[in-house]
Amino acid sequence: MPNEKNDWCVKGGITDISHLFNCIAGTYDRLNHLLSLNTDRRWRRRAVRKLTPCDKALDVAVGTADLAIEIVRQNKARHVTGIDLSEEMLRLGDEKIRKADLASRITLQQGSALELSNPDGYFDAVTCAYGVRNFSDLERGLQEMHRVLREKGQLLILEFSYPDNKIIRFFYDFYFTKIMPAIGRTVSKDPTAYDYLNRSVKAFVWGEAMAEKLRAAGFRNVSFHPMTFGITILYLAQK
């Protein structure tokens, strides 16, 4: 019997980010943990420890709410609002939040990072884990995050990068280019999604180039911290 959902995803292509993530939402968490050998959990925990406890936080591109849940579990925010374009990712995130009995402290809503509905200076902290590279307009997305952040508020971004060490980069590139997309296609049953994710990381800026983007958006005290041989980078900044 044909897989109707997969057929729909293939026809939709990969130009619509919300469409793409709707397609892979059901296997997204499992693949993240599998492909990173569970290192993604540690990255999130380490990143959240850098936040100063606050009242209201916004998690942009919240996905299935892993980062939002970690923020609340570490008591780094009294309440977290999470936004995402993907309805299916939000549905799964809501399920996880209810199971964790955190519905009173985390609210998810559909929305675009390029057009945040919140007033200027509304949030004490803005976070984003592995989502900024999917912004159709990075500069506009960063400017919106800056706008809704209060003065001296915190920005925290986790994003993939490429290791500086040539030997590590060679093996990482082989894994990222050949092995990861193959596993992703097999588990997700989507022939295009993990090819896109691979390309999106390669095409994105990281390190000092990303830090310059943050400064251009108005952020100050910008720093970046590579983790696990530079596979991922934690960016910290302040309004």
C-alpha positions in Angstrom: 0.0 0.0 0.0 1.5 3.4 -0.9 2.5 5.7 1.9 0.1 8.6 1.4 1.8 10.9 3.8 5.2 10.3 2.2 3.7 10.8 -1.3 2.3 14.1 -0.1 5.7 15.1 1.3 7.6 14.3 -1.8 5.2 16.2 -4.0 5.5 19.2 -1.6 9.3 19.4 -2.1 11.6 21.1 0.3 11.0 24.8 -0.4 8.3 25.1 2.3 10.0 24.7 5.7 6.8 24.1 7.6 5.8 21.5 5.0 9.1 19.7 5.4 9.0 19.6 9.2 5.4 18.4 9.1 6.6 15.5 7.1 9.4 14.4 9.4 7.9 15.4 12.7 7.0 11.9 13.8 10.6 10.7 13.6 12.4 14.0 14.3 13.3 13.4 18.0 14.3 9.8 17.5 16.6 10.7 14.6 18.1 13.6 16.5 19.1 11.4 19.4 20.2 8.6 17.1 22.3 10.7 14.7 23.9 12.7 17.5 24.4 9.6 19.7 22.3 11.4 22.3 24.8 14.3 22.4 22.0 16.7 21.4 20.5 16.3 24.9 23.8 17.3 26.5 24.2 20.3 24.2 20.8 21.6 25.3 21.5 21.0 29.0 24.9 22.8 28.8 23.4 25.7 26.9 20.5 26.3 29.3 22.8 26.4 32.2 24.2 29.6 30.7 20.8 31.4 31.1 20.2 33.7 34.0 16.9 32.8 35.7 14.1 35.1 34.4 10.4 35.6 34.2 9.4 35.3 30.5 11.4 33.5 27.7 10.6 33.0 24.0 11.9 29.9 22.3 11.9 30.5 18.5 11.6 27.5 16.2 10.5 25.5 19.3 10.0 22.3 17.3 8.9 19.5 19.7 9.8 21.7 22.7 12.9 20.0 23.9 14.7 23.2 24.7 11.6 24.9 26.2 11.2 21.9 28.5 14.8 22.0 29.5 14.6 25.7 30.3 11.7 25.1 32.7 13.2 22.0 34.2 16.3 24.0 35.1 14.1 26.8 36.4 15.6 29.3 34.1 12.2 30.9 33.2 8.9 31.1 35.0 7.1 30.8 31.7 8.3 29.9 28.2 6.4 30.8 25.0 7.4 28.6 22.0 6.7 29.4 18.3 7.1 27.3 15.2 5.8 27.2 11.7 5.1 23.4 11.8 1.7 22.4 13.1 2.8 18.8 13.5 5.9 19.6 15.4 3.8 21.8 17.7 1.3 19.0 18.2 4.0 16.6 19.3 5.6 19.3 21.5 2.2 19.8 23.2 2.0 16.1 23.9 5.5 16.1 25.5 4.6 19.2 27.6 1.4 17.6 28.9 3.2 14.3 29.8 5.8 16.3 31.7 3.0 18.2 33.5 4.4 21.5 32.3 1.4 23.0 30.5 1.0 25.8 33.0 4.6 27.0 32.3 5.0 26.4 28.5 2.7 27.7 25.8 3.2 26.8 22.2 1.8 28.7 19.2 2.2 28.7 15.5 4.0 31.7 14.1 6.9 33.0 12.1 10.2 34.1 13.5 10.2 36.8 10.9 7.0 38.4 12.1 6.8 37.9 15.9 3.4 39.0 17.3 4.8 40.2 20.7 5.4 43.8 21.6 8.9 45.4 21.8 10.9 44.4 24.8 8.4 41.8 26.0 10.7 38.9 26.8 13.6 38.6 29.3 15.3 35.9 27.2 15.1 34.6 23.6 16.4 31.2 22.6 16.6 29.1 19.5 18.0 25.6 19.1 18.9 24.5 15.5 16.4 26.7 13.9 18.1 30.0 12.7 19.7 28.3 9.7 16.1 27.6 8.4 15.1 31.3 8.5 14.3 32.5 5.0 15.7 35.9 6.0 18.3 35.5 8.7 18.9 39.2 9.3 15.2 39.9 9.7 14.8 37.0 12.1 17.6 38.2 14.2 16.2 41.7 14.2 12.8 40.4 15.4 14.5 38.5 18.2 16.3 41.7 19.2 13.1 43.7 19.0 11.0 41.5 21.4 13.9 41.3 23.9 14.0 43.7 26.8 17.1 45.9 27.5 19.9 43.7 28.8 17.9 40.6 28.0 19.6 37.4 27.0 19.9 35.7 23.6 20.9 32.1 23.4 21.3 30.2 20.0 22.5 26.7 19.4 23.4 25.8 15.8 25.4 23.3 13.9 28.7 24.2 12.4 31.8 22.5 10.9 34.8 21.6 12.9 38.0 23.5 12.4 40.3 20.5 12.7 40.9 19.1 9.2 40.9 15.5 10.3 37.8 15.7 12.4 36.1 17.8 9.6 36.9 15.0 7.0 35.2 12.3 9.0 32.4 14.6 10.1 31.8 15.6 6.5 31.7 12.0 5.4 29.2 11.1 8.1 27.1 14.2 7.5 27.1 13.9 3.7 26.8 10.1 3.3 25.7 8.3 6.4 23.3 10.7 8.1 21.1 11.4 5.1 20.9 7.6 4.4 19.8 6.9 8.0 17.4 9.9 7.9 15.8 8.6 4.7 15.4 5.1 6.0 13.9 6.1 9.4 11.8 9.1 8.3 10.7 7.5 5.0 11.2 10.9 3.4 13.7 10.9 0.5 14.5 14.7 0.6 14.3 16.0 4.2 17.7 15.0 5.5 19.4 15.9 2.3 18.0 19.4 2.9 19.2 19.4 6.5 22.7 18.4 5.4 22.8 21.2 2.8 21.3 23.8 5.1 24.2 23.3 7.6 26.8 23.5 4.9 25.4 26.7 3.5 25.0 28.4 6.8 27.4 30.8 8.5 29.0 30.0 11.8 31.6 31.2 14.3 32.8 34.8 13.8 30.6 35.3 10.7 27.5 34.5 12.7 28.7 36.7 15.6 29.0 39.6 13.1 25.4 38.9 12.0 24.3 39.2 15.6 26.2 42.4 16.2 24.7 43.9 13.0 21.2 43.0 14.3 22.0 45.2 17.4 23.2 42.6 19.9 26.2 43.3 22.2 28.5 41.2 24.3 28.4 38.6 21.6 30.3 35.4 22.2 30.4 31.9 20.7 31.4 28.6 22.2 32.1 25.5 20.1 31.1 22.2 21.6 32.1 18.6 20.7 35.0 19.5 18.4 33.0 22.4 16.9 30.1 20.2 15.6 27.8 22.7 17.2 28.2 26.2 18.6 26.5 28.0 21.4 26.0 31.8 20.7 25.4 34.1 23.6 24.5 37.8 23.4 22.7 40.6 25.1 20.4 43.4 24.0 
